[in-house]
Amino acid sequence: MQRMGLCNRLRPEKAAEYKALHADAWPGVLATISACNIRNFSIFLREPEHLLFAYWEYHGEDFASDAKKMAADPVTQKWWALTDPCQEPLESRAPGEWWAGMTEIFYCP
């Protein structure tokens, strides 16, 4: 199992929309997350900075392959068409990233 953390920004004018979408996440999106070997997925919001922090545990063998599988899912694509405009990626993210990856520096089981 691999713990993964990512961060992004929430556009202030889209905060209510983003919160409402996640309060009633689509069953197809949730099923795809699970099918891609992701468990314990959480998104946290730090206001007033509008900082989003996502955490999940990856239980698969090939994250790149599972990420491609998720990106190819039509329901997830429709979901992202609604949620992506609510976000503002960090300037410091790596090329090709939407959410900026983070390095785990501490873990206490």
DSSP file (Angstrom, degrees, kcal/mol; ACC not computed):
  #  RESIDUE AA STRUCTURE BP1 BP2  ACC     N-H-->O    O-->H-N    N-H-->O    O-->H-N    TCO  KAPPA ALPHA  PHI   PSI    X-CA   Y-CA   Z-CA
    1    1 A M              0   0    0      0, 0.0     2,-0.5     0, 0.0    58,-0.2   0.000 360.0 360.0 360.0 137.3    0.0    0.0    0.0
    2    2 A Q  E     -A   58   0A   0     56,-2.5    56,-3.5    58,-0.0     2,-0.4  -0.978 360.0-143.0-121.5 124.4    1.3    3.5   -0.9
    3    3 A R  E     -A   57   0A   0     -2,-0.5     2,-0.4    54,-0.2    54,-0.2  -0.696  22.5-167.5 -82.5 136.1    0.0    6.6    0.8
    4    4 A M  E     -A   56   0A   0     52,-3.0    52,-2.0    -2,-0.4     2,-0.4  -0.987  10.1-171.6-131.3 136.5   -0.3    9.6   -1.6
    5    5 A G  E     +A   55   0A   0     97,-0.5    97,-1.8    -2,-0.4     2,-0.3  -0.979   8.7 172.4-126.4 140.6   -0.9   13.3   -1.0
    6    6 A L  E     -AB  54 101A   0     48,-2.3    48,-2.8    -2,-0.4     2,-0.3  -0.953  11.8-155.5-140.4 157.5   -1.6   16.0   -3.5
    7    7 A C  E     +AB  53 100A   0     93,-2.2    93,-2.7    -2,-0.3    83,-0.3  -0.966  17.8 154.8-139.4 160.1   -2.5   19.6   -3.3
    8    8 A N  E     -A   52   0A   0     44,-1.9    44,-3.1    -2,-0.3     2,-0.3  -0.896  37.7-100.3-160.7 177.4   -4.2   22.2   -5.5
    9    9 A R  E     -AC  51  88A   0     79,-0.9    79,-2.6    -2,-0.3     2,-0.5  -0.888  21.6-137.7-114.5 150.8   -6.2   25.4   -5.1
   10   10 A L  E     - C   0  87A   0     40,-3.0    77,-0.2    -2,-0.3     5,-0.1  -0.912  25.3-119.7-103.6 130.0   -9.9   26.0   -5.1
   11   11 A R    >   -     0   0    0     75,-3.4     3,-2.3    -2,-0.5     4,-0.4  -0.565  22.1-136.3 -67.4 123.8  -11.1   29.0   -7.0
   12   12 A P  G >  S+     0   0    0      0, 0.0     3,-1.2     0, 0.0     4,-0.3   0.848 102.8  54.2 -53.5 -38.6  -12.9   31.1   -4.4
   13   13 A E  G 3  S+     0   0    0      1,-0.2     4,-0.2     2,-0.1     3,-0.1   0.614 111.3  46.9 -73.0 -10.0  -15.9   31.8   -6.6
   14   14 A K  G <> S+     0   0    0     -3,-2.3     4,-2.6    72,-0.2    -1,-0.2   0.313  80.7 102.9-109.5   5.4  -16.3   28.1   -7.2
   15   15 A A  H <> S+     0   0    0     -3,-1.2     4,-2.5    -4,-0.4     5,-0.2   0.915  81.4  47.0 -59.8 -47.3  -16.1   27.0   -3.6
   16   16 A A  H  > S+     0   0    0     -4,-0.3     4,-2.2     1,-0.2    -1,-0.2   0.910 114.1  48.3 -62.8 -41.8  -19.8   26.4   -3.0
   17   17 A E  H  > S+     0   0    0      2,-0.2     4,-2.5     1,-0.2    -1,-0.2   0.923 112.2  48.6 -63.0 -45.4  -20.2   24.5   -6.3
   18   18 A Y  H  X S+     0   0    0     -4,-2.6     4,-2.0     1,-0.2    -2,-0.2   0.911 112.3  48.3 -63.4 -43.9  -17.2   22.3   -5.5
   19   19 A K  H  X S+     0   0    0     -4,-2.5     4,-1.6    -5,-0.2    -1,-0.2   0.907 111.5  50.5 -63.2 -42.0  -18.4   21.5   -2.0
   20   20 A A  H  X S+     0   0    0     -4,-2.2     4,-0.8    -5,-0.2    -2,-0.2   0.912 108.7  51.8 -64.3 -42.6  -21.9   20.7   -3.3
   21   21 A L  H >< S+     0   0    0     -4,-2.5     3,-0.7     1,-0.2    -1,-0.2   0.926 113.3  44.1 -58.7 -45.1  -20.5   18.3   -6.0
   22   22 A H  H >< S+     0   0    0     -4,-2.0     3,-0.8     1,-0.2    -1,-0.2   0.726 104.0  63.3 -77.4 -20.4  -18.4   16.4   -3.4
   23   23 A A  H 3< S+     0   0    0     -4,-1.6    -1,-0.2     1,-0.3    -2,-0.2   0.719 118.8  28.4 -70.7 -20.0  -21.3   16.3   -0.9
   24   24 A D  T << S-     0   0    0     -4,-0.8    -1,-0.3    -3,-0.7    -2,-0.1  -0.392  87.5-176.7-136.7  55.6  -23.2   14.2   -3.5
   25   25 A A    <   -     0   0    0     -3,-0.8    -3,-0.1     1,-0.1    -4,-0.0  -0.246  35.1-101.3 -59.8 142.2  -20.4   12.5   -5.4
   26   26 A W     >  -     0   0    0      1,-0.1     4,-2.1    49,-0.1     3,-0.4  -0.394  19.4-132.7 -68.5 136.3  -21.6   10.3   -8.3
   27   27 A P  H  > S+     0   0    0      0, 0.0     4,-2.4     0, 0.0     5,-0.2   0.857 106.6  56.2 -57.0 -36.5  -21.7    6.6   -7.7
   28   28 A G  H  > S+     0   0    0      2,-0.2     4,-1.9     1,-0.2    48,-0.2   0.872 107.1  48.7 -65.0 -36.3  -19.9    5.9  -11.0
   29   29 A V  H  > S+     0   0    0     -3,-0.4     4,-2.3     2,-0.2    -1,-0.2   0.921 111.9  49.0 -67.5 -44.1  -17.0    8.1  -10.0
   30   30 A L  H  X S+     0   0    0     -4,-2.1     4,-2.0     1,-0.2    -2,-0.2   0.887 110.2  51.7 -63.0 -39.0  -16.8    6.4   -6.6
   31   31 A A  H  X S+     0   0    0     -4,-2.4     4,-2.6     2,-0.2    -1,-0.2   0.893 109.4  49.7 -64.7 -40.0  -16.9    3.0   -8.3
   32   32 A T  H  X S+     0   0    0     -4,-1.9     4,-1.6     2,-0.2    -2,-0.2   0.905 107.6  54.0 -67.2 -40.7  -14.0    4.0  -10.7
   33   33 A I  H  <>S+     0   0    0     -4,-2.3     5,-1.8     1,-0.2     3,-0.3   0.943 113.0  43.6 -55.8 -48.0  -11.9    5.2   -7.8
   34   34 A S  H ><5S+     0   0    0     -4,-2.0     3,-1.8     1,-0.2    -2,-0.2   0.909 110.4  54.3 -64.9 -43.2  -12.3    1.8   -6.1
   35   35 A A  H 3<5S+     0   0    0     -4,-2.6    -1,-0.2     1,-0.3    -2,-0.2   0.744 103.1  58.9 -63.6 -22.9  -11.7   -0.1   -9.4
   36   36 A C  T 3<5S-     0   0    0     -4,-1.6    -1,-0.3    -3,-0.3    24,-0.2   0.160 122.1-106.4 -93.8  17.8   -8.4    1.8   -9.7
   37   37 A N  T < 5S+     0   0    0     -3,-1.8    22,-3.3     1,-0.2     2,-0.5   0.753  72.8 141.3  68.9  27.6   -7.2    0.4   -6.4
   38   38 A I  E   < +D   58   0A   0     -5,-1.8     2,-0.3    20,-0.2    -1,-0.2  -0.888  23.2 175.1-104.0 131.1   -7.6    3.7   -4.4
   39   39 A R  E     +D   57   0A   0     18,-2.8    18,-3.0    -2,-0.5    -5,-0.0  -0.884  55.7  22.5-129.7 160.4   -8.9    3.5   -0.9
   40   40 A N  E    S-     0   0A   0     -2,-0.3     2,-0.5    16,-0.2    -1,-0.2   0.887  75.1-179.6  51.6  47.8   -9.5    6.0    2.0
   41   41 A F  E     +     0   0A   0     -3,-0.2     2,-0.3    15,-0.2    15,-0.2  -0.683   4.4 169.4 -83.7 124.6   -9.7    8.9   -0.4
   42   42 A S  E     -D   55   0A   0     13,-2.9    13,-2.8    -2,-0.5     2,-0.4  -0.978  22.8-157.7-133.4 147.5  -10.2   12.3    1.3
   43   43 A I  E     -D   54   0A   0     -2,-0.3     2,-0.3    11,-0.2    11,-0.2  -0.998  13.8-166.2-123.5 129.0  -10.1   15.9    0.1
   44   44 A F  E     -D   53   0A   0      9,-3.4     9,-2.6    -2,-0.4     2,-0.4  -0.844   6.6-150.2-111.7 149.6   -9.5   18.6    2.7
   45   45 A L  E     -D   52   0A   0     -2,-0.3     2,-0.7     7,-0.2     7,-0.2  -0.985   1.6-159.6-123.2 128.0  -10.0   22.3    2.2
   46   46 A R  E  >> -D   51   0A   0      5,-3.0     5,-2.0    -2,-0.4     4,-1.1  -0.924  29.1-136.7-105.3 112.1   -8.0   25.0    4.1
   47   47 A E  T  45S+     0   0    0     -2,-0.7    -2,-0.0     1,-0.2     5,-0.0  -0.869  75.4  24.7-108.4 147.5   -9.9   28.3    4.0
   48   48 A P  T  45S+     0   0    0      0, 0.0    -1,-0.2     0, 0.0    -2,-0.0  -0.976 124.8  53.2 -90.5   3.8   -9.4   31.2    3.6
   49   49 A E  T  45S-     0   0    0      2,-0.1    -2,-0.2     1,-0.1   -39,-0.1   0.671  96.7-135.5 -74.1 -15.2   -6.3   30.2    1.5
   50   50 A H  T  <5 +     0   0    0     -4,-1.1   -40,-3.0     1,-0.2     2,-0.5   0.840  45.1 161.8  62.9  35.5   -8.5   27.9   -0.6
   51   51 A L  E   < -AD   9  46A   0     -5,-2.0    -5,-3.0   -42,-0.2     2,-0.4  -0.772  25.6-155.6 -90.1 125.9   -5.9   25.2   -0.4
   52   52 A L  E     -AD   8  45A   0    -44,-3.1   -44,-1.9    -2,-0.5     2,-0.4  -0.848   8.1-170.7 -99.4 136.3   -7.1   21.7   -1.3
   53   53 A F  E     -AD   7  44A   0     -9,-2.6    -9,-3.4    -2,-0.4     2,-0.4  -0.990   3.4-166.6-127.1 122.7   -5.3   18.6    0.1
   54   54 A A  E     -AD   6  43A   0    -48,-2.8   -48,-2.3    -2,-0.4     2,-0.4  -0.882   5.8-177.2-109.9 140.9   -6.1   15.2   -1.2
   55   55 A Y  E     +AD   5  42A   0    -13,-2.8   -13,-2.9    -2,-0.4     2,-0.3  -0.998  10.1 154.7-135.2 138.2   -5.0   12.0    0.4
   56   56 A W  E     -A    4   0A   0    -52,-2.0   -52,-3.0    -2,-0.4     2,-0.5  -0.979  36.6-123.0-152.7 168.3   -5.5    8.3   -0.6
   57   57 A E  E     -AD   3  39A   0    -18,-3.0   -18,-2.8    -2,-0.3     2,-0.6  -0.968  22.4-148.7-114.6 124.6   -4.0    4.9   -0.2
   58   58 A Y  E     +AD   2  38A   0    -56,-3.5   -56,-2.5    -2,-0.5   -20,-0.2  -0.834  17.8 176.9 -97.4 123.0   -3.1    3.1   -3.4
   59   59 A H        +     0   0    0    -22,-3.3   -21,-0.1    -2,-0.6   -22,-0.1   0.188  48.9  93.9-110.6  14.0   -3.4   -0.7   -3.1
   60   60 A G  S    S-     0   0    0    -23,-0.4     3,-0.2   -24,-0.2    -2,-0.1  -0.174  73.7-123.4 -96.4-169.1   -2.5   -1.7   -6.7
   61   61 A E  S    S+     0   0    0      1,-0.2     2,-0.3    -2,-0.1    -1,-0.1   0.602  97.7  34.5-109.5 -19.6    0.6   -2.7   -8.5
   62   62 A D     >  -     0   0    0      1,-0.1     4,-2.2     2,-0.0    -1,-0.2  -0.760  57.2-179.9-144.5  89.7    0.9   -0.1  -11.3
   63   63 A F  H  > S+     0   0    0     -2,-0.3     4,-3.0     1,-0.2     5,-0.2   0.884  83.7  56.3 -62.4 -40.0   -0.4    3.4  -10.4
   64   64 A A  H  > S+     0   0    0      1,-0.2     4,-1.8     2,-0.2    -1,-0.2   0.911 109.9  46.2 -58.6 -42.4    0.4    4.8  -13.8
   65   65 A S  H  > S+     0   0    0      2,-0.2     4,-2.1     1,-0.2    -1,-0.2   0.913 113.6  47.9 -67.2 -43.2   -1.8    2.2  -15.5
   66   66 A D  H  X S+     0   0    0     -4,-2.2     4,-2.3     1,-0.2    -2,-0.2   0.870 109.4  53.8 -66.2 -35.8   -4.6    2.7  -13.0
   67   67 A A  H  X S+     0   0    0     -4,-3.0     4,-2.4     2,-0.2    -1,-0.2   0.892 109.0  48.8 -64.5 -38.6   -4.5    6.4  -13.4
   68   68 A K  H  X S+     0   0    0     -4,-1.8     4,-1.5    -5,-0.2    -2,-0.2   0.896 109.5  52.7 -65.9 -40.0   -4.8    6.0  -17.2
   69   69 A K  H  X S+     0   0    0     -4,-2.1     4,-0.6     2,-0.2    -2,-0.2   0.916 110.9  47.0 -60.2 -44.3   -7.8    3.6  -16.6
   70   70 A M  H >< S+     0   0    0     -4,-2.3     3,-1.2     1,-0.2    -2,-0.2   0.929 110.7  51.5 -64.0 -45.1   -9.4    6.3  -14.4
   71   71 A A  H 3< S+     0   0    0     -4,-2.4    -1,-0.2     1,-0.3    -2,-0.2   0.757 107.7  53.9 -65.3 -24.5   -8.8    9.0  -17.0
   72   72 A A  H 3< S+     0   0    0     -4,-1.5    -1,-0.3    -3,-0.2    -2,-0.2   0.603  81.3 108.1 -84.7 -12.4  -10.4    6.9  -19.7
   73   73 A D    <X  -     0   0    0     -3,-1.2     4,-2.3    -4,-0.6     5,-0.2  -0.529  63.9-147.3 -71.4 122.9  -13.6    6.4  -17.8
   74   74 A P  H  > S+     0   0    0      0, 0.0     4,-1.8     0, 0.0    -1,-0.1   0.850  97.0  50.7 -61.2 -36.7  -16.4    8.4  -19.4
   75   75 A V  H  > S+     0   0    0      2,-0.2     4,-2.2     1,-0.2   -46,-0.1   0.926 111.2  48.3 -67.4 -43.2  -18.2    9.1  -16.2
   76   76 A T  H  > S+     0   0    0      1,-0.2     4,-2.9     2,-0.2     5,-0.2   0.880 108.2  55.4 -64.0 -37.6  -15.0   10.3  -14.5
   77   77 A Q  H  X S+     0   0    0     -4,-2.3     4,-1.6     2,-0.2    -1,-0.2   0.905 108.8  47.4 -61.2 -40.9  -14.4   12.6  -17.6
   78   78 A K  H  X S+     0   0    0     -4,-1.8     4,-0.8     2,-0.2    -2,-0.2   0.892 112.0  50.9 -66.3 -39.3  -17.8   14.2  -17.1
   79   79 A W  H >X S+     0   0    0     -4,-2.2     4,-2.5     1,-0.2     3,-1.1   0.941 110.1  48.5 -61.9 -47.8  -17.1   14.6  -13.4
   80   80 A W  H 3X S+     0   0    0     -4,-2.9     4,-2.7     1,-0.3    -1,-0.2   0.818 101.8  64.0 -64.3 -29.8  -13.7   16.2  -14.1
   81   81 A A  H 3< S+     0   0    0     -4,-1.6    -1,-0.3    -5,-0.2    -2,-0.2   0.782 112.5  37.0 -63.5 -24.9  -15.4   18.6  -16.6
   82   82 A L  H << S+     0   0    0     -3,-1.1     4,-0.2    -4,-0.8    -2,-0.2   0.838 123.6  39.1 -91.0 -40.3  -17.4   19.9  -13.7
   83   83 A T  H >< S+     0   0    0     -4,-2.5     3,-1.4     1,-0.2     4,-0.5   0.854 103.7  65.1 -83.8 -34.8  -14.7   19.8  -11.0
   84   84 A D  G >< S+     0   0    0     -4,-2.7     3,-1.7     1,-0.3    -1,-0.2   0.888  96.9  55.9 -59.3 -41.0  -11.6   20.9  -12.9
   85   85 A P  G 3  S+     0   0    0      0, 0.0    -1,-0.3     0, 0.0    -2,-0.1   0.700 101.7  60.6 -65.3 -14.3  -12.9   24.5  -13.6
   86   86 A C  G <  S+     0   0    0     -3,-1.4   -75,-3.4    -4,-0.2     2,-0.3   0.634  99.2  73.3 -80.9 -14.4  -13.3   24.9   -9.8
   87   87 A Q  E <   -C   10   0A   0     -3,-1.7   -77,-0.2    -4,-0.5   -79,-0.0  -0.673  60.9-158.3-106.7 154.5   -9.6   24.3   -9.3
   88   88 A E  E     -C    9   0A   0    -79,-2.6   -79,-0.9    -2,-0.3     3,-0.1  -0.913  26.7-134.3-129.0 103.4   -6.5   26.4   -9.9
   89   89 A P        -     0   0    0      0, 0.0     2,-0.2     0, 0.0   -81,-0.1  -0.173  26.4-101.9 -60.1 149.1   -3.4   24.2  -10.2
   90   90 A L    >   -     0   0    0      8,-0.3     3,-1.5   -83,-0.3   -83,-0.0  -0.458  20.7-131.4 -69.7 140.9   -0.3   25.3   -8.3
   91   91 A E  T 3  S+     0   0    0      1,-0.3    -1,-0.1    -2,-0.2     0, 0.0   0.790 105.1  59.6 -62.3 -28.1    2.4   27.0  -10.4
   92   92 A S  T 3  S+     0   0    0      8,-0.0    -1,-0.3     2,-0.0    -2,-0.0   0.391  78.0 122.1 -85.5   3.8    5.0   24.7   -8.9
   93   93 A R  S <  S-     0   0    0     -3,-1.5     7,-0.1     1,-0.1     3,-0.1  -0.234  70.2-100.7 -65.6 157.3    3.4   21.4  -10.1
   94   94 A A    >   -     0   0    0      1,-0.1     3,-2.3     5,-0.1    -1,-0.1  -0.392  51.6 -79.3 -73.5 154.8    5.4   19.1  -12.3
   95   95 A P  T 3  S+     0   0    0      0, 0.0    -1,-0.1     0, 0.0     3,-0.1  -0.306 120.3  19.0 -54.5 134.2    4.8   19.0  -16.0
   96   96 A G  T 3  S+     0   0    0      1,-0.3     2,-0.3    -3,-0.1    -2,-0.1   0.287  97.9 120.4  86.5 -10.1    1.6   17.0  -16.8
   97   97 A E    <   +     0   0    0     -3,-2.3    -1,-0.3     1,-0.2     3,-0.1  -0.637  36.9 179.7 -86.0 144.0    0.3   17.3  -13.2
   98   98 A W  S    S+     0   0    0      1,-0.4     2,-0.4    -2,-0.3    -8,-0.3   0.756  84.5  39.7 -99.0 -54.3   -3.1   18.8  -12.4
   99   99 A W  S    S-     0   0    0    -10,-0.1     2,-0.4   -91,-0.1    -1,-0.4  -0.814  99.1-118.1 -89.3 134.5   -2.8   18.2   -8.7
  100  100 A A  E     -B    7   0A   0    -93,-2.7   -93,-2.2    -2,-0.4    -7,-0.1  -0.608  27.8-126.6 -77.1 125.9    0.7   18.8   -7.4
  101  101 A G  E     -B    6   0A   0     -2,-0.4     2,-0.3   -95,-0.2   -95,-0.2  -0.339  22.7-150.9 -69.4 153.5    2.3   15.7   -5.9
  102  102 A M        -     0   0    0    -97,-1.8     2,-0.5    -2,-0.0   -97,-0.5  -0.903  10.9-125.3-126.2 153.8    3.7   15.8   -2.4
  103  103 A T        -     0   0    0     -2,-0.3     2,-0.4   -99,-0.1   -99,-0.1  -0.870  24.0-127.9-100.0 126.6    6.5   13.9   -0.7
  104  104 A E        +     0   0    0     -2,-0.5     3,-0.1  -101,-0.2  -101,-0.0  -0.597  32.4 170.4 -71.4 126.6    5.7   12.0    2.5
  105  105 A I        +     0   0    0     -2,-0.4     2,-0.3     1,-0.3    -1,-0.2   0.498  62.7  26.1-115.3  -8.1    8.2   13.1    5.1
  106  106 A F        +     0   0    0      2,-0.0     2,-0.3     0, 0.0    -1,-0.3  -0.978  54.5 173.7-155.9 141.9    6.6   11.5    8.2
  107  107 A Y        -     0   0    0     -2,-0.3    -3,-0.0    -3,-0.1     0, 0.0  -0.969   7.1-172.9-148.2 133.2    4.3    8.6    9.1
  108  108 A C              0   0    0     -2,-0.3    -2,-0.0     1,-0.1     0, 0.0  -0.918 360.0 360.0-127.5 104.4    3.2    7.3   12.4
  109  109 A P              0   0    0      0, 0.0    -1,-0.1     0, 0.0     0, 0.0   0.502 360.0 360.0 -70.4 360.0    1.2    4.0   12.3
